[in-house]
Amino acid sequence: MFLQAIPLGGGGFVGSNLAYHLSDTGDYSVRVVDVHDDKLRLKMANNPIDFVDLDIRSDRDALDDLVRQADVVVNLAAHVHPSAFLIRPLEVVETNLFASLETVASCIRNRKFLLHFSTSEVYGKTGGSEEPFREDETDCILGPIGNHRWIYSCAKQMLDRIIHAHGLAGELDYAIVRPFNFVGPLMDGLVPRWTREDNPRVLANFMSALIYDRPLELVNGGRSRRCFTFIDDGVDALELIIRNRDRVNRQIFNIGNPGNETTIADLARLMVRLYRAHCDPKASGEIRTVSGDSFYGPGYEDCDRRLPDISKIQGLGWAPRHDLEETFRRCVIYFHRNRAHLESMLKDATSPSRALPPSGDSDERTMRPTAASGRHGSPNS
Ligand SMILES: NC(=O)c1ccc[n+]([C@@H]2O[C@H](COP(=O)([O-])OP(=O)(O)OC[C@H]3O[C@@H](n4cnc5c(N)ncnc54)[C@H](O)[C@@H]3O)[C@@H](O)[C@H]2O)c1
């Protein structure tokens, strides 16, 4: 088997880790499409990269050409930061729904297998149920329109339903994946000065607080429960799905680690402990509570708990290998050691690309930026 895989939005956190993993197996040629390549260049420092600098909203013909050449199309391109859902909700819909519809249409036209990234957020709130979220049974419960944070979930859910309908019509082969809080290297950049605009996901938020000696802020007391999944486990599951695409065709898969469930408040305490043990024994590690409105602005609401049922993906032979302590031990050490890179890293998909620092302080093989990684065949660069 030798497959051409095209991750759209493959320059991001999940995409760069997936591209690295697929290339590493020797079974795939990977052509990454994105508007940014800084995470990818860090991850693939010593590997050649076929990178296409393309905004998928801008050039349908170029997108169609790329899809035509692929065996597997992976759709990751999206706005993913909760702060963006609150501040720029229309951009979230434009990329996460409308631009992705073009990707779906191109896969149908060219008869290509689509691995589409949905999200655990499509399930919304638990409605008081203690049951885990099941792909084919659980209701999707979102808050009122005025709480426009749900626009991300709603756009992703709409796309899941459209893809499903194309499958019913017999015109699209696909698998949909719903990641449950993947974390790991390259997730988001550090923020020396926090603002609502420059507001990464919880891992980089807490790491920024620890590194720049600010209090770790728990939104509404940090009572929400999440199941954090180490990126290497997530990427193993994704490759398994690609490898078994005939078997998984037209199905939805949760990918998550229910054994790693924690409240955000307990996560903050764990990260303080790990940071003191591995990075700075004198870190203050102050933790305080803030309101959702003051942290995100109006329109915020959150899911109380996201617990996956993973029996479907387990049926393919997958099981997560990293427990909560090991997952965050790796993350904390990684952020501490790679502070210089992570300060300069792109923070949001709409930010202008930033130059990388000339050299690294990393001891990790994959963290050396290099001029050797190249851009090829960029249709609009
Ligand atoms: N990380 C998680 O835990 C998680 C959880 C649930 C769902 N997901 C989904 O997985 C996918 C990847 O998430 P991630 O964490 O890697 O996010 P990310 O922000 O690191 O990656 C998204 C990538 O999409 C690219 N992109 C955005 N708009 C684009 C456009 N118009 N044209 C080309 N590229 C564009 C961005 O530049 C970015 O590199 C997303 O679809 C997200 O919704 C991730």
PDBQT file of the ligand as one rigid body, heavy atoms in Angstrom, charges set to zero:
ROOT
HETATM    1  N1  LIG A 401      -7.298  19.466  19.015  1.00  0.00    +0.000 N 
HETATM    2  C1  LIG A 401      -8.400  18.907  19.483  1.00  0.00    +0.000 C 
HETATM    3  O1  LIG A 401      -8.449  18.416  20.594  1.00  0.00    +0.000 OA
HETATM    4  C2  LIG A 401      -9.634  18.849  18.633  1.00  0.00    +0.000 A 
HETATM    5  C3  LIG A 401     -10.828  18.487  19.257  1.00  0.00    +0.000 A 
HETATM    6  C4  LIG A 401     -11.972  18.395  18.486  1.00  0.00    +0.000 A 
HETATM    7  C5  LIG A 401     -11.916  18.647  17.125  1.00  0.00    +0.000 A 
HETATM    8  N2  LIG A 401     -10.751  19.010  16.559  1.00  0.00    +0.000 N 
HETATM    9  C6  LIG A 401     -10.758  19.296  15.120  1.00  0.00    +0.000 C 
HETATM   10  O2  LIG A 401      -9.537  18.841  14.553  1.00  0.00    +0.000 OA
HETATM   11  C7  LIG A 401      -9.124  19.739  13.519  1.00  0.00    +0.000 C 
HETATM   12  C8  LIG A 401      -7.701  20.188  13.775  1.00  0.00    +0.000 C 
HETATM   13  O3  LIG A 401      -7.635  20.863  15.035  1.00  0.00    +0.000 OA
HETATM   14  P1  LIG A 401      -6.246  21.422  15.616  1.00  0.00    +0.000 P 
HETATM   15  O4  LIG A 401      -6.335  21.275  17.079  1.00  0.00    +0.000 OA
HETATM   16  O5  LIG A 401      -5.131  20.827  14.873  1.00  0.00    +0.000 OA
HETATM   17  O6  LIG A 401      -6.373  22.978  15.281  1.00  0.00    +0.000 OA
HETATM   18  P2  LIG A 401      -5.273  23.959  14.627  1.00  0.00    +0.000 P 
HETATM   19  O7  LIG A 401      -5.806  25.338  14.736  1.00  0.00    +0.000 OA
HETATM   20  O8  LIG A 401      -3.936  23.695  15.200  1.00  0.00    +0.000 OA
HETATM   21  O9  LIG A 401      -5.276  23.510  13.102  1.00  0.00    +0.000 OA
HETATM   22  C9  LIG A 401      -6.235  23.968  12.178  1.00  0.00    +0.000 C 
HETATM   23  C10 LIG A 401      -5.480  24.359  10.930  1.00  0.00    +0.000 C 
HETATM   24  O10 LIG A 401      -6.430  24.765   9.940  1.00  0.00    +0.000 OA
HETATM   25  C11 LIG A 401      -5.804  25.771   9.183  1.00  0.00    +0.000 C 
HETATM   26  N3  LIG A 401      -6.783  26.582   8.453  1.00  0.00    +0.000 N 
HETATM   27  C12 LIG A 401      -7.776  27.342   8.981  1.00  0.00    +0.000 A 
HETATM   28  N4  LIG A 401      -8.434  27.970   8.003  1.00  0.00    +0.000 NA
HETATM   29  C13 LIG A 401      -7.847  27.576   6.842  1.00  0.00    +0.000 A 
HETATM   30  C14 LIG A 401      -8.088  27.886   5.485  1.00  0.00    +0.000 A 
HETATM   31  N5  LIG A 401      -9.069  28.736   5.134  1.00  0.00    +0.000 N 
HETATM   32  N6  LIG A 401      -7.317  27.313   4.537  1.00  0.00    +0.000 NA
HETATM   33  C15 LIG A 401      -6.306  26.458   4.878  1.00  0.00    +0.000 A 
HETATM   34  N7  LIG A 401      -6.033  26.137   6.165  1.00  0.00    +0.000 NA
HETATM   35  C16 LIG A 401      -6.800  26.690   7.131  1.00  0.00    +0.000 A 
HETATM   36  C17 LIG A 401      -5.063  26.612  10.227  1.00  0.00    +0.000 C 
HETATM   37  O11 LIG A 401      -4.042  27.421   9.649  1.00  0.00    +0.000 OA
HETATM   38  C18 LIG A 401      -4.535  25.551  11.157  1.00  0.00    +0.000 C 
HETATM   39  O12 LIG A 401      -3.195  25.200  10.855  1.00  0.00    +0.000 OA
HETATM   40  C19 LIG A 401     -10.140  20.871  13.498  1.00  0.00    +0.000 C 
HETATM   41  O13 LIG A 401     -11.075  20.637  12.476  1.00  0.00    +0.000 OA
HETATM   42  C20 LIG A 401     -10.809  20.789  14.849  1.00  0.00    +0.000 C 
HETATM   43  O14 LIG A 401     -12.121  21.275  14.814  1.00  0.00    +0.000 OA
HETATM   44  C21 LIG A 401      -9.598  19.122  17.280  1.00  0.00    +0.000 A 
ENDROOT
TORSDOF 0
